[in-house]
Amino acid sequence: MRRGYVLLLHGWTGSGTDHWQSWLAAELPKYGVAVDQPRFPDPAHPDLDAWLPVLRHRLGTVPPDADLVVLAHSLGGILWLHHAATLSGRTRRAHRVLLVAPPSASAVHPGWNGFRAVARDPRGVRLAASITRMVAGQGDPYCSQAESRAMASELGVDLDVIPGGEHLNADSGFHRWPAALEWALGTRPTLQAHAPAPTT
């Protein structure tokens, strides 16, 4: 049986301890899944030329017999799309990828060096992973539902929308996200209409 291996890609400023990615990093090993949660250089001032080599290095360290699953939040999703659009033939292919709340081109901050032109290459997306899915939150200040639908359509991927999910981060109440855990484990095919568990 192939072992699961999950790569978590954070967004602008990183994923703090109260973010669902950090919760996921602690939960997945309980199911025998290896987790890699790299911190990209200077997260408050993201630079594509600095982040992309880190991503590709980490992909190169994934065991060849592992099922690679990638969950990329916000700017991490845009990073993955740039990776997919500029693949080399030897790059490690993912089994499944979840693009969580990627910002639209109109919302990309001027300080996000190299990220402003959002790469949308459906062929590259297919080469980068066997399955790619996108999930967006209703009311996301970084990407409207219309923009999310247009992005998913252009990429040729399925889209789930979380009612009231906003940017699907800790500020939106996504500290624990059991549906994302189930998706990472391969036991939930979609994230449609599944909010996080209430926090106490």
C-alpha positions as CSV (number, residue, x, y, z in Angstrom):
1,M,0.0,0.0,0.0
2,R,1.4,3.4,-1.0
3,R,1.9,5.8,1.9
4,G,0.2,9.2,1.9
5,Y,2.3,12.3,1.8
6,V,0.8,15.8,2.1
7,L,2.5,19.0,1.1
8,L,0.9,22.2,2.6
9,L,1.6,25.4,0.8
10,H,0.9,28.6,2.8
11,G,0.0,32.0,1.6
12,W,0.9,35.6,2.3
13,T,2.4,35.9,5.8
14,G,2.3,32.2,6.4
15,S,-0.1,30.0,8.3
16,G,-0.1,30.6,12.0
17,T,-0.8,28.1,14.8
18,D,-4.5,28.8,14.6
19,H,-4.8,28.2,10.9
20,W,-6.4,25.0,9.5
21,Q,-3.1,24.1,7.7
22,S,-1.3,23.9,11.1
23,W,-4.1,21.8,12.6
24,L,-4.0,19.5,9.5
25,A,-0.2,19.2,9.9
26,A,-0.8,17.9,13.5
27,E,-3.7,15.6,12.6
28,L,-2.5,13.8,9.5
29,P,0.4,11.9,11.1
30,K,-2.2,10.2,13.3
31,Y,-3.4,8.5,10.1
32,G,0.1,7.4,9.1
33,V,0.4,10.3,6.6
34,A,3.7,12.2,6.2
35,V,3.4,15.9,6.2
36,D,5.7,18.7,4.8
37,Q,4.8,22.2,5.7
38,P,7.6,24.4,4.3
39,R,7.9,28.1,5.3
40,F,8.7,30.1,2.3
41,P,11.3,33.0,2.4
42,D,10.0,36.3,3.9
43,P,6.3,35.3,3.9
44,A,5.3,39.0,4.5
45,H,7.0,40.0,1.2
46,P,6.5,37.0,-1.1
47,D,8.7,36.8,-4.2
48,L,7.9,34.2,-6.8
49,D,11.6,33.8,-7.7
50,A,12.4,32.9,-4.1
51,W,9.4,30.7,-3.5
52,L,9.3,28.6,-6.6
53,P,12.7,27.0,-6.1
54,V,11.7,26.0,-2.5
55,L,8.5,24.4,-3.8
56,R,10.4,22.4,-6.4
57,H,13.1,21.3,-4.0
58,R,10.4,20.0,-1.6
59,L,8.7,18.2,-4.4
60,G,12.0,16.6,-5.2
61,T,12.3,15.2,-1.7
62,V,8.9,13.3,-1.8
63,P,9.5,9.6,-1.7
64,P,8.9,8.1,-5.2
65,D,6.5,5.4,-3.7
66,A,4.3,8.0,-1.9
67,D,0.9,9.3,-3.0
68,L,1.5,13.0,-3.0
69,V,-1.4,15.3,-2.1
70,V,-1.0,19.1,-2.1
71,L,-3.2,21.6,-0.2
72,A,-2.4,25.2,-1.2
73,H,-4.0,28.1,0.5
74,S,-4.4,31.6,-1.1
75,L,-1.1,32.7,-2.5
76,G,0.2,29.2,-2.2
77,G,-2.4,28.2,-4.8
78,I,-1.0,30.9,-7.1
79,L,2.5,29.6,-6.5
80,W,1.3,26.1,-7.5
81,L,-0.3,27.5,-10.7
82,H,3.0,29.2,-11.6
83,H,4.8,25.9,-11.0
84,A,2.3,24.1,-13.2
85,A,2.7,26.6,-16.0
86,T,6.5,26.3,-16.0
87,L,7.0,22.5,-15.5
88,S,10.0,20.6,-16.5
89,G,9.7,17.0,-17.5
90,R,11.4,15.6,-14.4
91,T,9.2,17.5,-11.8
92,R,7.4,15.3,-9.3
93,R,3.7,14.9,-10.2
94,A,1.1,15.1,-7.5
95,H,-1.8,12.7,-7.2
96,R,-4.3,15.3,-6.0
97,V,-4.1,19.1,-5.5
98,L,-6.6,21.3,-3.7
99,L,-6.4,25.0,-4.5
100,V,-8.0,26.8,-1.5
101,A,-9.1,30.4,-2.0
102,P,-6.6,31.5,-4.6
103,P,-6.9,35.3,-5.0
104,S,-7.9,36.7,-8.3
105,A,-5.6,38.7,-10.5
106,S,-7.4,41.9,-9.6
107,A,-6.8,41.3,-5.9
108,V,-3.1,40.4,-6.1
109,H,-1.1,42.9,-4.0
110,P,1.5,45.1,-5.7
111,G,4.1,43.9,-3.1
112,W,3.7,40.3,-4.1
113,N,6.6,40.2,-6.4
114,G,6.1,38.0,-9.5
115,F,2.7,36.9,-8.4
116,R,0.6,39.6,-10.0
117,A,0.1,37.8,-13.3
118,V,-1.8,34.7,-12.2
119,A,-0.7,31.8,-14.3
120,R,-3.7,29.9,-15.8
121,D,-2.4,27.0,-17.9
122,P,-4.9,24.1,-18.0
123,R,-2.4,21.8,-19.7
124,G,0.2,22.5,-17.0
125,V,-2.4,21.9,-14.3
126,R,-3.1,18.5,-15.8
127,L,0.6,17.7,-16.1
128,A,1.2,18.8,-12.5
129,A,-1.4,16.5,-10.9
130,S,-3.8,13.7,-11.8
131,I,-6.6,15.5,-10.0
132,T,-6.9,19.2,-9.2
133,R,-9.8,20.8,-7.4
134,M,-10.5,24.4,-6.3
135,V,-12.5,25.5,-3.2
136,A,-13.6,29.1,-2.6
137,G,-15.4,30.9,0.2
138,Q,-18.5,32.9,-0.4
139,G,-17.7,36.6,0.4
140,D,-13.9,36.2,-0.1
141,P,-12.5,39.7,-0.3
142,Y,-9.7,38.5,-2.5
143,C,-11.8,36.7,-5.1
144,S,-15.5,37.1,-5.9
145,Q,-17.6,34.0,-6.7
146,A,-17.8,35.1,-10.3
147,E,-14.0,35.4,-10.4
148,S,-13.6,32.0,-8.7
149,R,-15.9,30.4,-11.2
150,A,-14.1,32.0,-14.1
151,M,-10.7,30.8,-12.8
152,A,-11.9,27.2,-12.2
153,S,-13.4,27.2,-15.7
154,E,-10.3,28.5,-17.3
155,L,-8.2,25.9,-15.5
156,G,-10.6,23.1,-16.3
157,V,-11.1,22.1,-12.6
158,D,-14.1,21.5,-10.4
159,L,-15.0,24.2,-7.9
160,D,-16.6,23.9,-4.5
161,V,-18.1,27.0,-2.8
162,I,-18.3,27.2,1.0
163,P,-21.3,29.4,2.1
164,G,-20.0,32.3,4.3
165,G,-16.4,30.9,4.1
166,E,-14.8,34.2,3.1
167,H,-11.0,33.6,2.6
168,L,-11.1,30.2,4.3
169,N,-8.5,31.1,6.9
170,A,-8.3,31.5,10.6
171,D,-9.9,35.0,10.5
172,S,-12.9,33.3,8.8
173,G,-13.1,30.7,11.6
174,F,-11.2,28.0,9.8
175,H,-9.1,26.7,12.7
176,R,-10.1,23.1,12.5
177,W,-11.4,21.9,9.1
178,P,-12.4,18.2,9.2
179,A,-13.7,18.2,5.6
180,A,-10.2,19.2,4.4
181,L,-8.7,16.4,6.5
182,E,-11.1,13.9,4.9
183,W,-10.3,15.3,1.5
184,A,-6.5,14.9,2.2
185,L,-7.1,11.3,3.3
186,G,-9.1,10.6,0.2
187,T,-12.4,9.8,2.0
188,R,-14.3,12.9,0.8
189,P,-14.5,13.7,-2.9
190,T,-15.7,17.3,-2.6
191,L,-15.8,20.1,0.0
192,Q,-19.1,21.6,-1.2
193,A,-21.1,23.3,1.5
194,H,-18.9,21.9,4.3
195,A,-18.0,24.5,6.9
196,P,-15.3,24.0,9.6
197,A,-16.2,22.5,13.0
198,P,-17.2,25.1,15.6
199,T,-14.3,26.3,17.7
200,T,-14.6,26.2,21.5
